[in-house]
């Protein structure tokens, strides 16, 4: 195995880092505290071709894959400017529309997704379904040539920033009574859809929403791919979401450790830099090791996905490891700063909130442990 990064990937890291560094952690923390989108950063990344690095060249993208998009996610986070919507708009929506969308849908949505002028967010989560997609109750029924969508979605990110939603709805049942799911592209201004802000205490630029669909009418051309094939299509997008979520966590950990190492080197108590004390240095060293291990699994998962190989196990493991590494790194960084770890001046607290969120979303660590127990170890199903 060759672990040497290509010149192209090193150049991509440097270029993404240069754009993100123009904004930096102070910009991000201000937007996170105000719950305001990082619009300027998103636009700058889009203009440079990084938002759509995984979109096909024929639609204005970079023609790369999840390896390249993961690099983008990691590097912006490593510069203190993580963008949560890359996980849904670029990783899920662009991947799903690019793979399963009609020629008209690809022509309509992918150019904007590629240059960052359009965001399409993902609506799957429901209050009574949790992690069990089979329990989704939102339905789409035919009405002439149209579809009527009815139901509720919960904790949907970035609706206020998006032009459309990729909605997962139940469109029937199979012969055994199991649900058949389908995907629809629904404009965010569709009549009958109400978006209600869902306040959260975590400091995030991206806002969360509860969505109510009251017989929202969409044309037949809104159906993505084949009717009833939504499960297969959804899972084509969920691995990329987990991979890019892992990459974002790796970047958060790198940023926190860089901040902590700098502080522990320059902060002197009793004529000695505090980083010389093992009580400070060992937690940071441990977090560094865990971050590098998570980064390796993240790159493996992206590599497998881009080659069309089974990537579910690696994607779940990467997301688990990276979220744990990010939380540990931010916590160690805060602790190494002492009281200053909570000071606005040092700007560490917003990253703890995002890292803590990513331990839960897009799939919580308990469900990952269930997956590994059942699919990797062959243990009996526990739920």
C-alpha positions as CSV (number, residue, x, y, z in Angstrom):
1,X,0.0,0.0,0.0
2,X,1.2,3.5,-0.9
3,X,0.4,6.1,1.8
4,X,2.2,8.9,-0.1
5,X,-0.2,11.7,-1.0
6,X,-0.2,12.7,-4.6
7,X,1.0,16.1,-5.7
8,X,-2.5,16.9,-6.8
9,X,-3.9,16.2,-3.4
10,X,-1.2,18.2,-1.6
11,X,-1.9,21.1,-4.0
12,X,-5.6,20.8,-3.2
13,X,-5.0,20.8,0.5
14,X,-2.9,23.9,0.2
15,X,-5.3,25.8,-2.1
16,X,-8.3,25.0,0.1
17,X,-6.4,26.0,3.2
18,X,-5.4,29.3,1.6
19,X,-9.1,30.2,0.9
20,X,-10.3,29.1,4.4
21,X,-7.4,31.0,6.1
22,X,-8.7,34.3,4.6
23,X,-11.7,33.9,7.0
24,X,-10.3,31.9,9.9
25,X,-11.6,30.9,13.4
26,X,-12.7,34.5,14.4
27,X,-15.0,34.7,11.4
28,X,-16.4,31.3,12.1
29,X,-16.9,31.8,15.8
30,X,-18.8,35.1,15.2
31,X,-21.1,33.4,12.7
32,X,-21.6,30.4,15.0
33,X,-22.5,32.6,18.0
34,X,-25.0,34.5,15.9
35,X,-26.3,31.3,14.1
36,X,-25.6,33.0,10.8
37,X,-24.4,31.2,7.6
38,X,-20.8,31.5,6.5
39,X,-22.1,32.8,3.1
40,X,-18.8,34.5,2.1
41,X,-16.7,31.5,2.8
42,X,-19.1,29.2,0.9
43,X,-19.0,31.6,-2.1
44,X,-15.2,31.8,-2.0
45,X,-14.9,28.1,-2.0
46,X,-17.4,27.8,-4.8
47,X,-15.7,30.3,-6.9
48,X,-12.5,28.4,-6.5
49,X,-14.1,25.1,-7.6
50,X,-13.9,23.4,-4.2
51,X,-17.6,23.0,-3.3
52,X,-18.2,20.9,-6.4
53,X,-14.9,19.1,-6.5
54,X,-16.8,15.8,-6.6
55,X,-19.3,16.8,-9.4
56,X,-18.7,15.6,-12.9
57,X,-16.8,18.0,-15.2
58,X,-19.6,18.0,-17.7
59,X,-21.8,19.8,-15.1
60,X,-19.1,22.3,-14.1
61,X,-17.5,20.3,-11.3
62,X,-14.0,19.2,-10.6
63,X,-14.5,15.6,-11.7
64,X,-13.1,14.2,-8.5
65,X,-14.6,11.9,-5.9
66,X,-15.1,11.5,-2.2
67,X,-11.3,11.5,-1.6
68,X,-11.1,15.0,-2.9
69,X,-14.3,16.2,-1.2
70,X,-13.0,14.8,2.1
71,X,-9.8,16.7,1.7
72,X,-11.9,19.9,1.2
73,X,-13.9,19.2,4.4
74,X,-10.8,18.4,6.4
75,X,-8.8,21.4,5.3
76,X,-11.5,24.0,5.9
77,X,-12.1,22.6,9.4
78,X,-8.3,22.5,10.1
79,X,-8.3,26.2,9.4
80,X,-11.1,26.7,12.0
81,X,-13.9,27.1,9.5
82,X,-15.9,23.8,9.3
83,X,-19.0,23.9,7.1
84,X,-21.7,21.4,8.1
85,X,-23.7,21.8,4.9
86,X,-20.9,20.3,2.8
87,X,-22.1,17.0,4.3
88,X,-25.6,17.3,2.9
89,X,-25.4,19.5,-0.2
90,X,-22.1,18.3,-1.7
91,X,-21.8,14.8,-0.2
92,X,-25.4,13.6,-0.3
93,X,-27.4,15.7,-2.8
94,X,-24.7,16.1,-5.4
95,X,-23.8,12.4,-5.2
96,X,-27.4,11.1,-5.3
97,X,-28.5,13.5,-8.1
98,X,-25.4,12.8,-10.1
99,X,-25.9,9.0,-9.8
100,X,-29.7,8.6,-10.0
101,X,-31.0,11.9,-11.3
102,X,-32.5,12.3,-14.8
103,X,-30.6,14.2,-17.5
104,X,-32.9,17.1,-16.8
105,X,-32.4,17.0,-13.1
106,X,-28.6,16.8,-13.5
107,X,-28.7,19.8,-15.9
108,X,-30.9,21.8,-13.5
109,X,-29.1,21.2,-10.2
110,X,-25.5,20.0,-10.6
111,X,-24.1,23.2,-12.1
112,X,-25.3,25.2,-9.1
113,X,-24.2,22.6,-6.7
114,X,-20.8,22.6,-8.4
115,X,-20.1,26.3,-8.2
116,X,-21.7,26.8,-4.8
117,X,-24.6,29.1,-6.0
118,X,-27.2,26.4,-5.1
119,X,-27.6,24.3,-2.0
120,X,-29.8,21.2,-1.9
121,X,-30.3,19.8,1.7
122,X,-31.5,16.4,2.8
123,X,-34.8,15.6,4.5
124,X,-35.0,12.1,6.0
125,X,-35.1,12.4,9.8
126,X,-38.5,12.2,11.5
127,X,-39.5,12.6,15.1
128,X,-41.0,9.1,15.5
129,X,-38.6,7.2,13.2
130,X,-35.2,7.9,14.7
131,X,-32.5,5.9,13.1
132,X,-35.0,3.4,11.7
133,X,-35.6,4.5,8.1
134,X,-38.2,1.8,7.7
135,X,-40.5,3.7,10.1
136,X,-40.6,6.8,8.0
137,X,-44.2,8.0,7.9
138,X,-44.0,10.9,5.4
139,X,-45.8,9.7,2.3
140,X,-46.0,10.7,-1.4
141,X,-49.1,9.6,-3.3
142,X,-49.9,10.1,-7.0
143,X,-52.5,12.7,-8.0
144,X,-52.8,12.6,-11.7
145,X,-49.4,13.5,-13.1
146,X,-48.2,15.0,-9.8
147,X,-47.2,13.7,-6.4
148,X,-48.6,14.9,-3.1
149,X,-46.2,14.8,-0.1
150,X,-47.5,14.8,3.4
151,X,-45.7,14.3,6.7
152,X,-43.1,15.9,9.1
153,X,-39.3,16.0,9.0
154,X,-37.2,16.9,12.0
155,X,-33.7,18.3,12.5
156,X,-33.2,19.3,8.9
157,X,-30.1,21.5,8.5
158,X,-29.8,24.6,6.4
159,X,-33.3,24.9,5.0
160,X,-33.0,28.7,5.1
161,X,-29.9,28.5,2.9
162,X,-31.2,26.0,0.4
163,X,-33.0,26.2,-3.0
164,X,-34.4,22.7,-2.6
165,X,-34.7,19.6,-0.5
166,X,-34.0,16.0,-1.3
167,X,-37.0,14.4,0.5
168,X,-37.3,10.8,1.4
169,X,-41.0,9.6,1.4
170,X,-42.9,6.4,1.5
171,X,-44.6,5.6,-1.8
172,X,-46.0,2.2,-1.2
173,X,-45.3,-1.3,0.2
174,X,-43.8,-4.4,-1.2
175,X,-45.3,-7.9,-1.3
176,X,-44.3,-8.6,2.3
177,X,-45.7,-5.3,3.6
178,X,-42.4,-3.5,3.9
179,X,-42.2,0.2,3.0
180,X,-41.1,1.3,-0.5
181,X,-39.3,4.6,-0.4
182,X,-38.7,7.2,-3.1
183,X,-36.7,10.4,-3.4
184,X,-38.1,13.8,-4.5
185,X,-36.5,17.2,-5.2
186,X,-38.8,19.7,-3.6
187,X,-38.2,23.5,-3.8
188,X,-38.0,25.1,-0.4
189,X,-40.7,27.6,-1.4
190,X,-43.2,24.9,-2.4
191,X,-46.7,25.8,-1.4
192,X,-47.9,23.7,1.6
193,X,-44.4,23.3,3.1
194,X,-43.8,25.1,6.4
195,X,-40.3,25.3,7.9
196,X,-40.2,26.0,11.6
197,X,-36.9,26.9,13.2
198,X,-35.7,24.4,15.8
199,X,-33.5,26.2,18.3
200,X,-30.4,24.5,19.5
201,X,-27.8,25.6,22.2
202,X,-24.8,24.5,20.2
203,X,-22.9,27.3,18.5
204,X,-23.4,26.6,14.8
205,X,-23.7,28.8,11.8
206,X,-26.2,26.3,10.3
207,X,-29.8,26.4,11.6
208,X,-32.0,23.4,12.2
209,X,-35.7,23.1,11.2
210,X,-38.8,21.1,11.6
211,X,-40.6,20.7,8.2
212,X,-44.4,20.2,7.8
213,X,-45.6,18.9,4.4
214,X,-49.3,19.5,3.9
215,X,-50.1,17.9,0.6
216,X,-47.2,19.6,-1.1
217,X,-47.7,19.1,-4.8
218,X,-44.6,18.4,-7.0
219,X,-44.6,17.3,-10.6
220,X,-43.6,13.8,-11.8
221,X,-40.2,15.2,-12.9
222,X,-39.4,15.7,-9.2
223,X,-39.0,12.0,-8.6
224,X,-35.3,11.0,-8.5
225,X,-34.5,7.7,-10.1
226,X,-37.0,4.9,-10.0
227,X,-40.1,4.9,-7.8
228,X,-39.7,2.6,-4.8
229,X,-35.9,2.4,-5.1
230,X,-35.3,5.1,-2.4
231,X,-33.5,2.8,0.0
232,X,-30.8,2.0,-2.5
233,X,-30.5,5.6,-3.5
234,X,-30.4,6.9,0.1
235,X,-27.5,4.6,1.0
236,X,-25.6,5.8,-2.0
237,X,-25.6,9.2,-0.2
238,X,-25.3,8.1,3.4
239,X,-21.7,6.7,3.1
240,X,-20.5,10.0,1.6
241,X,-22.2,11.9,4.4
242,X,-20.4,9.7,7.0
243,X,-17.1,10.0,5.2
244,X,-17.2,13.8,4.9
245,X,-18.5,14.0,8.5
246,X,-15.4,12.1,9.6
247,X,-13.2,14.4,7.5
248,X,-14.7,17.4,9.1
249,X,-14.0,15.9,12.6
250,X,-10.4,15.2,11.7
251,X,-10.0,18.8,10.6
252,X,-11.6,20.1,13.8
253,X,-9.2,17.9,15.8
254,X,-6.2,19.2,13.9
255,X,-7.3,22.8,14.5
256,X,-7.8,22.3,18.2
257,X,-4.5,20.5,18.6
258,X,-2.6,23.2,16.6
259,X,-4.2,25.9,18.9
260,X,-3.3,23.9,22.0
261,X,0.3,23.1,21.0
262,X,0.9,26.8,20.2
263,X,-0.5,27.9,23.6
264,X,1.3,25.2,25.6
265,X,4.6,26.2,23.9
266,X,4.2,29.9,24.6
267,X,2.4,29.9,27.9
268,X,5.0,29.9,30.7
269,X,4.4,29.3,34.4
270,X,7.3,29.3,36.8
271,X,9.8,29.9,34.0
272,X,8.7,26.7,32.2
273,X,6.4,26.3,29.2
274,X,3.3,24.3,30.3
275,X,3.8,22.0,27.4
276,X,6.8,20.6,29.1
277,X,4.6,19.0,31.8
278,X,3.3,15.6,31.0
279,X,-0.1,16.4,32.5
280,X,-0.5,18.8,29.6
281,X,1.5,17.1,26.8
282,X,0.2,13.5,27.2
283,X,-3.5,14.3,26.6
284,X,-2.5,16.3,23.5
285,X,-0.2,13.5,22.3
286,X,-2.9,10.9,22.8
287,X,-5.4,13.1,20.9
288,X,-2.9,13.5,18.1
289,X,-2.5,9.7,17.8
290,X,-6.3,9.2,17.7
291,X,-6.7,11.9,15.1
292,X,-4.1,10.3,12.8
293,X,-5.8,6.9,13.2
294,X,-9.2,8.4,12.3
295,X,-7.7,10.2,9.3
296,X,-6.4,6.9,7.9
297,X,-9.8,5.2,8.2
298,X,-11.4,8.2,6.6
299,X,-9.1,8.0,3.6
300,X,-9.7,4.3,3.3
301,X,-13.5,4.8,3.3
302,X,-13.3,7.5,0.7
303,X,-10.9,5.4,-1.4
304,X,-13.3,2.4,-1.3
305,X,-16.3,4.5,-2.2
306,X,-14.7,6.1,-5.2
307,X,-13.8,2.6,-6.6
308,X,-17.3,1.3,-6.1
309,X,-16.2,-1.2,-3.5
310,X,-18.2,-1.9,-0.3
311,X,-17.6,1.1,2.0
312,X,-20.3,0.7,4.7
313,X,-18.0,-0.7,7.3
314,X,-15.1,1.7,6.7
315,X,-17.5,4.7,6.5
316,X,-19.1,3.8,9.9
317,X,-15.8,3.2,11.5
318,X,-14.3,6.4,10.2
319,X,-17.2,8.4,11.4
320,X,-17.1,6.8,14.9
321,X,-13.3,7.2,15.3
322,X,-13.2,10.7,14.0
323,X,-16.0,12.0,16.1
324,X,-14.4,10.5,19.2
325,X,-11.0,12.0,18.2
326,X,-12.5,15.4,17.6
327,X,-14.2,15.5,21.0
328,X,-11.0,14.3,22.8
329,X,-8.9,16.8,20.9
330,X,-11.1,19.8,21.7
331,X,-11.5,18.7,25.3
332,X,-7.7,18.3,25.7
333,X,-7.2,21.7,24.0
334,X,-9.6,23.4,26.3
335,X,-8.0,21.8,29.4
336,X,-4.6,22.8,28.3
337,X,-5.7,26.4,28.2
338,X,-7.0,26.3,31.7
339,X,-9.6,29.0,32.3
340,X,-8.7,30.5,28.9
341,X,-10.2,27.4,27.3
342,X,-13.6,28.9,27.9
343,X,-12.6,32.5,26.9
344,X,-14.1,33.9,23.8
345,X,-10.6,35.2,22.9
346,X,-9.4,31.7,22.3
347,X,-12.4,30.5,20.4
348,X,-12.4,26.7,21.3
349,X,-15.9,26.2,22.6
350,X,-17.7,26.4,19.2
351,X,-15.7,23.4,18.0
352,X,-16.7,21.3,21.0
353,X,-20.4,21.9,20.1
354,X,-19.9,20.8,16.5
355,X,-17.8,17.8,17.5
356,X,-20.3,16.8,20.0
357,X,-23.1,17.0,17.4
358,X,-21.1,14.9,15.0
359,X,-20.9,12.1,17.7
360,X,-24.7,12.0,17.3
361,X,-25.3,12.9,13.6
362,X,-25.5,11.8,10.9
363,X,-25.6,8.4,12.7
364,X,-25.0,8.0,16.4
365,X,-22.2,6.0,17.8
366,X,-24.5,3.4,19.3
367,X,-26.0,2.6,15.9
368,X,-22.4,2.3,14.5
369,X,-21.6,-0.1,17.3
370,X,-24.7,-2.1,16.4
371,X,-23.6,-2.2,12.8
372,X,-20.1,-3.4,13.6
373,X,-21.3,-6.0,16.1
374,X,-23.8,-7.4,13.6
375,X,-22.1,-7.0,10.2
376,X,-18.4,-7.1,11.1
377,X,-18.4,-9.6,14.0
378,X,-21.4,-11.6,13.0
379,X,-23.2,-11.2,16.4
380,X,-27.0,-11.5,16.7
381,X,-29.0,-8.5,15.7
382,X,-29.7,-6.4,18.9
383,X,-32.6,-4.3,17.7
